[in-house]
Amino acid sequence: MPPLLQTVLLLCVSNVFMVYAWYGHLRDLSAKPLWIVIGLSWGVAFFEYCLMIPANRIGYRVLDLGQLKVIQETIHLSVFALFAVFYMRQSLRLDHLYAFLCLLGAVFFLFRKGI
């Protein structure tokens, strides 16, 4: 599998864990004490790190640091949008689409000279 594809897949899965660690407790654990929520969130985030660190190492072989960061942020916000709609039952507005298009512009400008 090409390194860029490995990086993107690992980043997608790692961001599922991170988005849940950061925001899932708002729905699932709102009645629990904060120290329990922090501990559980750190436990979930551990799996994110187990995927994010290899993704960054693999990706840095074929991408520069700026490209790697913009890919990660674009994936993160994409995963977050899906999480917000399907898990947290939030609605997206047209402004969210405009913001996503700006991110795609960032990806375009960082990759237009090739990898």
Order of alpha helices (4+ residues) and beta strands (2+ residues): alpha-alpha-alpha-alpha-alpha
